Amino acid sequence: MPPQLFSRFQFCVGYIDPVTGLLTLTDRDPYRFAPFSDNIQHAVKSGDTLFSIANRYYAAMKQAPQLWWVIADFQPEPILDPTIQLEIGRVLQIPSLQTLQTEIFASTRQQTSAT
């Protein structure tokens, strides 16, 4: 099954490992932080999670809570574990919905073959 649209794995390529015969994914190249003029700064409040923050800023998209990884990748110091509680007061950089659609999910970022 190929990675679904808006999955963080859609930027990977699946290939059959010749040694094990198992389907393997190539490494994912995260988008990383970029200083766009429409970035949003979000100060973490008690109870905030990457999932709830993604749901808040990307509510227009059906997959909003699943886009937590976009926010995690987009930090100047990426968040590697979404299960670790966010520090209250920490300012997160949130890419705008427009940046999400035109830059982060640009078709030119998707890999087409394993290298």
Secondary structure by P-SEA (a helix, b strand, c coil): cccccccccccbbbbbccccccccccccccccccccccbbbbcccccccaaaaaaaaaccccccccaaaaaaaacccccccccccccccbbbbbbcaaaaacccccccccccccc
